[in-house]
Amino acid sequence: MDWDFAVVIGGMASELAIILLMIRGRSFRTFPIFSFYLCWSLFSDSFLYYVRIRYSSDSFFLIYLIQLVIDSVMIFAVLVELGWSVLRPIRNSLPKYSWVAREWVLAGHLHLTTDQSQLVETDRPYRLQLADGRAGQVILSRITVDGKPGELLADFQPKRVCKAS
């Protein structure tokens, strides 16, 4: 028995043990994507080992690349599932489309009171979150007097990302 075979068998035995523990503890209901990923991983590991032994290295490499893409997509899905399981206790209090993470390019004006203007500085980056859920990094370019008493007008523009040369 060579070491490659021992490592593959050990890995598959570990995956099988985790699958059996999840079935016994009924946690496959809470984490269905993770459970499916474990089954997929067990199948793909054994299949790839078989292909590595029986076929040429070119065939193995092509099948490995296909499996790698599928595996990467499934790992991303597992991470999303685990992230949502962490947020499950507060899910009802989150905004409706909070699962969509977007960074908007925002530019415009803000009306500030005199007290609010004391809390901000020009030429400093801020994260601006609008009432409709859009958000983005902005820099306050200037603060000027608005036509109304006690109000100021703050101009903001998108934060420029400096590229290293």
The 8 nearest C-alpha neighbors of each residue, nearest first, counted from 0:
[[1, 4, 2, 5, 3, 6, 8, 7],
 [0, 2, 4, 3, 5, 6, 7, 8],
 [3, 1, 5, 4, 6, 0, 7, 8],
 [4, 2, 6, 5, 1, 7, 0, 8],
 [3, 5, 7, 2, 6, 1, 8, 0],
 [4, 6, 2, 8, 3, 7, 9, 1],
 [7, 5, 9, 3, 8, 4, 10, 2],
 [8, 6, 10, 4, 9, 5, 11, 3],
 [9, 7, 11, 5, 10, 6, 12, 4],
 [10, 8, 6, 12, 7, 11, 5, 13],
 [9, 11, 13, 7, 12, 8, 6, 14],
 [10, 12, 14, 8, 13, 9, 41, 15],
 [11, 13, 15, 9, 10, 14, 8, 16],
 [14, 12, 16, 10, 11, 15, 9, 17],
 [15, 13, 11, 17, 16, 12, 18, 10],
 [14, 16, 18, 12, 13, 17, 11, 19],
 [15, 17, 13, 19, 14, 18, 12, 20],
 [18, 16, 20, 14, 19, 15, 21, 13],
 [19, 17, 15, 21, 16, 20, 14, 22],
 [20, 18, 22, 16, 21, 17, 23, 15],
 [21, 19, 17, 23, 22, 18, 24, 16],
 [20, 22, 24, 18, 26, 19, 23, 25],
 [23, 21, 25, 19, 20, 24, 18, 27],
 [22, 24, 20, 21, 25, 19, 26, 18],
 [23, 25, 21, 26, 22, 20, 27, 19],
 [26, 24, 22, 27, 23, 21, 28, 29],
 [27, 25, 21, 29, 28, 24, 30, 22],
 [26, 28, 30, 31, 25, 29, 34, 21],
 [29, 27, 26, 31, 30, 25, 34, 22],
 [28, 30, 26, 27, 31, 25, 84, 32],
 [29, 31, 27, 33, 28, 32, 26, 34],
 [32, 30, 27, 34, 33, 28, 35, 29],
 [33, 31, 35, 34, 30, 77, 36, 76],
 [32, 34, 36, 30, 77, 35, 31, 37],
 [35, 33, 31, 37, 36, 32, 27, 30],
 [34, 36, 32, 38, 33, 37, 39, 31],
 [35, 37, 39, 33, 34, 38, 40, 32],
 [38, 36, 40, 34, 39, 35, 41, 33],
 [37, 39, 35, 41, 40, 36, 42, 34],
 [40, 38, 36, 42, 37, 41, 43, 35],
 [39, 41, 37, 43, 38, 42, 44, 36],
 [42, 40, 38, 44, 39, 43, 11, 37],
 [41, 43, 39, 40, 45, 44, 46, 38],
 [44, 42, 46, 40, 45, 41, 47, 39],
 [45, 43, 47, 41, 46, 42, 40, 48],
 [44, 46, 48, 42, 43, 47, 49, 41],
 [47, 45, 43, 49, 48, 44, 42, 50],
 [48, 46, 50, 44, 49, 45, 43, 51],
 [47, 49, 51, 45, 46, 50, 44, 52],
 [48, 50, 46, 52, 47, 51, 53, 45],
 [51, 49, 47, 53, 52, 54, 48, 59],
 [52, 50, 48, 49, 59, 53, 54, 47],
 [51, 53, 49, 50, 54, 48, 55, 47],
 [54, 52, 50, 51, 49, 55, 48, 59],
 [55, 53, 50, 51, 52, 58, 56, 59],
 [56, 54, 58, 57, 59, 53, 51, 50],
 [55, 57, 59, 58, 60, 54, 51, 61],
 [58, 56, 60, 59, 55, 61, 54, 62],
 [59, 57, 61, 55, 60, 56, 62, 54],
 [58, 60, 56, 62, 57, 61, 51, 63],
 [59, 61, 63, 57, 58, 62, 56, 64],
 [62, 60, 64, 58, 63, 59, 57, 65],
 [63, 61, 65, 59, 64, 60, 66, 58],
 [62, 64, 60, 66, 61, 65, 59, 67],
 [65, 63, 67, 61, 66, 62, 60, 68],
 [66, 64, 62, 68, 67, 63, 61, 69],
 [65, 67, 63, 69, 64, 68, 70, 62],
 [68, 66, 64, 70, 65, 69, 63, 71],
 [69, 67, 71, 65, 70, 66, 72, 64],
 [70, 68, 66, 72, 67, 71, 73, 65],
 [69, 71, 67, 73, 68, 72, 66, 74],
 [72, 70, 74, 68, 73, 69, 67, 75],
 [73, 71, 75, 69, 74, 70, 76, 68],
 [72, 74, 76, 70, 75, 71, 77, 69],
 [75, 73, 77, 71, 76, 72, 70, 78],
 [74, 76, 78, 72, 73, 77, 71, 79],
 [75, 77, 73, 79, 74, 78, 80, 72],
 [78, 76, 74, 80, 33, 75, 79, 32],
 [77, 79, 81, 75, 80, 76, 82, 74],
 [80, 78, 82, 76, 77, 81, 83, 75],
 [81, 79, 77, 83, 78, 82, 76, 84],
 [80, 82, 84, 78, 83, 79, 77, 85],
 [83, 81, 79, 85, 84, 80, 78, 86],
 [84, 82, 86, 80, 85, 81, 87, 79],
 [83, 85, 81, 87, 86, 82, 80, 88],
 [84, 86, 82, 83, 87, 81, 88, 89],
 [87, 85, 83, 84, 89, 88, 90, 82],
 [86, 88, 90, 84, 89, 85, 83, 91],
 [89, 87, 86, 90, 85, 91, 84, 92],
 [90, 88, 92, 87, 86, 91, 93, 85],
 [89, 91, 87, 93, 92, 86, 88, 83],
 [92, 90, 93, 89, 88, 87, 94, 95],
 [91, 93, 90, 89, 94, 95, 88, 87],
 [94, 92, 90, 91, 95, 97, 89, 96],
 [95, 93, 97, 96, 92, 132, 91, 90],
 [94, 96, 97, 93, 98, 91, 92, 132],
 [97, 95, 98, 94, 99, 132, 93, 100],
 [98, 96, 99, 94, 95, 93, 100, 132],
 [97, 99, 96, 100, 95, 94, 83, 93],
 [100, 98, 97, 96, 101, 95, 102, 132],
 [99, 101, 98, 97, 102, 96, 133, 134],
 [102, 100, 103, 99, 133, 134, 135, 132],
 [101, 103, 135, 134, 104, 100, 133, 136],
 [104, 102, 135, 134, 105, 101, 133, 136],
 [103, 105, 157, 135, 102, 106, 136, 137],
 [104, 106, 157, 103, 135, 156, 137, 107],
 [107, 105, 156, 155, 157, 104, 108, 137],
 [108, 106, 155, 154, 156, 105, 109, 153],
 [107, 109, 154, 153, 155, 152, 110, 106],
 [110, 108, 153, 152, 111, 154, 107, 155],
 [109, 111, 152, 151, 153, 150, 108, 112],
 [112, 110, 151, 150, 115, 116, 152, 109],
 [111, 113, 150, 115, 114, 149, 151, 116],
 [112, 114, 116, 115, 149, 150, 111, 117],
 [115, 113, 112, 117, 116, 118, 111, 149],
 [116, 114, 112, 117, 118, 113, 111, 119],
 [115, 117, 113, 118, 114, 119, 111, 112],
 [118, 116, 115, 114, 119, 113, 120, 112],
 [117, 119, 116, 115, 120, 114, 113, 111],
 [120, 118, 116, 117, 121, 115, 139, 123],
 [121, 119, 123, 122, 118, 139, 117, 116],
 [120, 122, 139, 123, 140, 141, 119, 138],
 [123, 121, 139, 140, 138, 120, 124, 141],
 [122, 124, 121, 138, 120, 139, 125, 119],
 [125, 123, 138, 137, 136, 158, 122, 126],
 [126, 124, 137, 136, 138, 127, 123, 139],
 [127, 125, 136, 135, 137, 128, 134, 124],
 [126, 128, 134, 135, 125, 136, 129, 137],
 [129, 127, 134, 133, 132, 126, 130, 135],
 [130, 128, 133, 131, 132, 134, 127, 135],
 [129, 131, 132, 128, 133, 134, 127, 94],
 [132, 130, 129, 133, 128, 134, 94, 96],
 [133, 131, 130, 129, 134, 128, 94, 97],
 [134, 132, 129, 131, 128, 103, 135, 101],
 [135, 133, 128, 127, 103, 102, 129, 132],
 [134, 136, 103, 102, 127, 126, 104, 105],
 [135, 137, 126, 158, 125, 157, 127, 124],
 [136, 138, 157, 158, 125, 156, 124, 126],
 [139, 137, 124, 155, 123, 158, 156, 122],
 [140, 138, 155, 121, 122, 141, 154, 123],
 [139, 141, 155, 121, 154, 122, 138, 156],
 [142, 140, 154, 139, 153, 121, 143, 155],
 [141, 143, 153, 152, 154, 151, 144, 140],
 [144, 142, 152, 151, 145, 153, 141, 154],
 [143, 145, 151, 152, 146, 150, 142, 147],
 [144, 146, 151, 152, 147, 150, 143, 148],
 [145, 147, 144, 148, 150, 151, 152, 149],
 [148, 146, 145, 150, 149, 151, 144, 152],
 [147, 149, 150, 146, 145, 151, 144, 112],
 [148, 150, 113, 112, 147, 151, 145, 144],
 [151, 149, 112, 148, 111, 145, 147, 113],
 [150, 152, 144, 145, 111, 143, 110, 112],
 [151, 153, 110, 143, 145, 142, 109, 144],
 [154, 152, 142, 109, 108, 141, 110, 143],
 [155, 153, 108, 141, 140, 139, 107, 142],
 [156, 154, 139, 140, 138, 106, 107, 108],
 [155, 157, 106, 137, 138, 105, 158, 107],
 [158, 156, 137, 105, 104, 106, 136, 159],
 [157, 159, 137, 138, 136, 160, 156, 124],
 [158, 160, 157, 161, 137, 138, 156, 136],
 [159, 161, 162, 158, 157, 163, 136, 137],
 [160, 162, 159, 163, 164, 158, 157, 124],
 [163, 161, 160, 164, 159, 158, 157, 136],
 [162, 164, 161, 160, 159, 158, 124, 157],
 [163, 162, 161, 160, 159, 158, 157, 124]]
